[in-house]
């Protein structure tokens, strides 16, 4: 039977572009928080070179003990808590092309040499796999789920089963691309076919990546089969306390037909419509702006409040969101997280970049899309919250996060090499999003929209790299953008433009012996000085306003540290604004981007308000 | 009785308008210490910047960016505030002896506030120290309620139940907090009215008094607290006035100070109404 199955998998791979095919049988033992599994992998060498070894990720071993690279990078104190339960992934048996390889399996640590880390294994092969050849791998494994952390594990009887099976690493032309599991990184895998059989006790409801093709009861258990092609990971969730809601979704331009599956916690039933509405809007937004959503399903897992750490994560055709029972309508966190995670179906799911090495390609592009999507759906200034008269937009939230962390790293850096978790997060999400929004404003919305569509079209179901994105941007825009990406993507530099001063004086008749008639008498001489702080520059306009209401727009490429603009006119300069169009979103201090000579009543008014507020507080003592 | 105490309290507040002004003035002078560095910070950030046009229109993001860009300066302001809170509290404690005394003696002379105040200051300090165990108890109860909430959540896993339980714990905490404030107020009134020197005994008698007349003392305090909360509506509206011109700035200043004068009256009313209630209940 197994031989027949392997033959079937072989034949299916030969006719598809997919690199790998997984057939997994998994059984959840809820009392022990263990998943026992059997896995058959057919893997094809699609490079032009033979390989004599293969690598597997055993991601759950990140939670094996406090010496794993993940735990060390996290600061183990965070996890040294009373209720911690460790997790692991053990390979019990492994055969390659029918030959037992268990003894050859050994753990490797290419990133940091941490011998206690067991998240990556290497198996030398008896004979090399030549280009175009395939091998079959048979594994028996056991995965113990940790108490939910880093978006994986269990909490009470809720299970978020992610990164749970031995997964083959990616072979590229330059060799195996295999990394350990790091605190600040996500994952990277080849596209493939997945057929997963999940067996759980009868009381459990289960949702998973892909389409459920069959389901039957067997000795107090339910067995479900899920299948999907062209995906690069598989996750599932099980709980007896969740309700499953399903709705068909279709749209005509572009044509999309999919089924929305919502796995909703019993305490969050009141948010069902909010979830359904935002997921439909998300499919619509992404399909219209980038390309049609191609999969037959999209599953949204809503973790219970005791498992919130499982929320806000993406897997192919399955996302985890998150909410609380009391979340008011004006707080749009549910919508923001759901739209963001859905966006990852495009930027990670289909354009599957290497998240270990170029996280900005998924998190940054997705944060950019999130800002655009949330703005379209909820308004620029109200897309994070709009409650009791307080309004806050997503673009402002990205800026706030960007300016709150000092710039220690460039955006383009391996995820695990950033100065800190904060630096990883700001660079990969906020700064990248702001960089793309700046580029969009610089090139024009229509042109940038074409760039994004073309990037998605070219790299759907592929593994794009940073240079691919830059190439598309340059080709579509017809501009050399090297200077832009060198400044904002590859450099850790910052930028802060400032209006240094405005000087004006009325010209009078000069003293001394004059050879020519002084024509400018009675005019005003004005001088506007602008300064660049930080090591990178960006071309900006400067709007100069004169007292008689006339405006002049000056261009400054920002390359020199400073520039002075001088005018002799009948009217004097009264204000200057750098970048009045608000193109440059990466300026670290916007307060000094403008200067006015007019009396500004605002500081005094604010001071009076602060005084009154302070007095009110004092009175309560 | 409560209505009568309130009525008399209001009358005494009006008659002692000089005392109300003294309370406001001291509050204002203390706040000036905060005002000077804060206005210098606002001036540094905004005096020449045109970004304030966005802020005037209520753009919260600019305000949050201001908090981020100037976080060090704001940190210093916060530290200064905490020191001021402590000193102001001590000054207020000092004045309260004088205010309760003039209310007892039915005097309208402001000078009496300052001449009576020193008589009670150390006794009030002792009384405050005696409240430390109460505050510790309050914190312990708060912690226990938190643990209970955690326990229920772990047992049931129900977020809805935990949410309502959290509301209940907050309600209980507010009740306990109000009760402590009532005890502290009547403790001071008792010390002045009965000229008691043994503060521990005085506090025990206050506890007995408050619990014996619990609904009256509690209801009066609740009415006073509600009137205090209502005060924040007009002050919020003043805060919403946009600062387009120096005249509007001036208007904000005048309106807010007028309201704070009323707030000062409310502070005085807390003393006067509770003093009147004590006077009628001790008979």
Contacts between the chains, C-beta under 8 A, distances in Angstrom:
chain1	res1	chain2	res2	distance
A	156	B	157	5.1
A	241	B	157	7.7
A	265	B	159	7.9
A	267	B	158	6.4
A	267	B	159	4.1
A	267	B	160	5.3
A	268	B	159	7.9
A	304	B	157	6.7
A	304	B	159	6.9
A	305	B	159	4.1
A	305	B	162	7.7
A	306	B	153	7.0
A	306	B	157	5.6
A	306	B	159	7.9
A	324	B	159	6.8
A	325	B	159	4.7
A	325	B	160	5.3
A	325	B	163	5.5
A	326	B	163	5.5
A	381	B	59	7.2
A	381	B	61	7.7
A	389	B	58	7.9
A	390	B	60	6.0
A	391	B	58	7.7
A	391	B	60	6.1
A	392	B	60	5.4
A	392	B	61	6.4
A	392	B	64	7.7
A	393	B	61	6.8
A	396	B	60	7.8
A	396	B	61	3.3
A	396	B	64	7.3
A	396	B	65	7.9
A	399	B	61	7.2
A	399	B	65	6.9
A	400	B	61	7.0
A	400	B	64	5.5
A	400	B	65	6.4
A	400	B	68	6.1
A	403	B	65	6.6
A	403	B	68	5.4
A	403	B	69	6.6
A	404	B	68	5.1
A	499	B	48	7.9
A	575	B	50	6.3
A	577	B	50	6.1
A	589	B	69	5.5
A	590	B	51	5.8
A	590	B	62	7.7
A	590	B	65	6.5
A	591	B	45	5.4
A	591	B	46	7.2
A	591	B	49	4.8
A	591	B	51	5.6
A	591	B	65	7.7
A	591	B	66	7.0
A	591	B	69	6.4
A	592	B	49	6.7
A	593	B	49	7.7
A	593	B	51	7.2
A	594	B	48	7.9
A	594	B	49	5.6
A	594	B	50	3.8
A	594	B	51	6.3
A	595	B	48	4.7
A	595	B	49	7.1
A	595	B	50	7.4
A	596	B	48	6.1
A	596	B	49	7.7
A	596	B	50	5.3
A	599	B	246	7.1
A	600	B	46	6.5
A	600	B	47	5.5
A	600	B	48	6.9
A	600	B	49	7.7
A	600	B	52	6.2
A	601	B	243	5.4
A	601	B	244	7.0
A	601	B	245	5.4
A	601	B	246	4.5
A	601	B	248	6.8
A	601	B	249	4.9
A	602	B	42	7.7
A	602	B	46	5.2
A	602	B	52	3.9
A	602	B	55	6.9
A	602	B	56	6.4
A	602	B	243	5.0
A	603	B	39	6.7
A	603	B	42	4.0
A	603	B	43	4.5
A	603	B	45	7.6
A	603	B	46	4.6
A	603	B	47	5.1
A	603	B	52	7.9
A	604	B	39	7.1
A	604	B	42	7.9
A	604	B	243	7.6
A	604	B	246	7.0
A	604	B	249	4.6
A	605	B	243	2.9
A	605	B	248	6.5
A	605	B	249	3.9
A	605	B	252	5.7
A	606	B	42	4.7
A	606	B	46	6.9
A	606	B	243	6.7
A	607	B	35	6.3
A	607	B	38	6.1
A	607	B	39	3.5
A	607	B	42	5.2
A	607	B	43	7.8
A	608	B	249	6.0
A	608	B	252	4.9
A	608	B	253	4.3
A	608	B	256	6.5
A	609	B	238	7.9
A	609	B	239	5.5
A	609	B	252	6.2
A	609	B	256	7.4
A	610	B	34	7.7
A	610	B	35	7.2
A	610	B	38	4.9
A	610	B	39	7.6
A	610	B	42	7.4
A	611	B	31	5.6
A	611	B	32	7.8
A	611	B	34	7.3
A	611	B	35	4.6
A	611	B	38	7.6
A	611	B	39	8.0
A	611	B	253	7.8
A	611	B	256	7.5
A	612	B	235	6.6
A	612	B	238	7.0
A	612	B	239	7.4
A	612	B	252	7.7
A	612	B	256	3.6
A	612	B	257	7.5
A	612	B	259	7.7
A	612	B	260	6.4
A	613	B	239	7.4
A	614	B	31	4.9
A	614	B	34	4.8
A	614	B	35	7.4
A	614	B	38	7.8
A	614	B	81	7.1
A	615	B	27	5.4
A	615	B	28	6.7
A	615	B	31	4.7
A	615	B	256	7.9
A	615	B	260	5.1
A	615	B	263	7.7
A	616	B	232	7.4
A	616	B	235	6.2
A	616	B	260	7.0
A	616	B	263	6.7
A	617	B	81	7.9
A	617	B	85	7.6
A	618	B	27	5.3
A	618	B	30	6.0
A	618	B	31	6.2
A	618	B	84	7.3
A	618	B	85	7.0
A	618	B	88	5.3
A	619	B	27	6.0
A	619	B	260	7.4
A	619	B	263	5.3
A	619	B	264	7.2
A	619	B	267	6.0
A	621	B	85	5.8
A	621	B	88	5.6
A	621	B	89	4.5
A	621	B	92	6.1
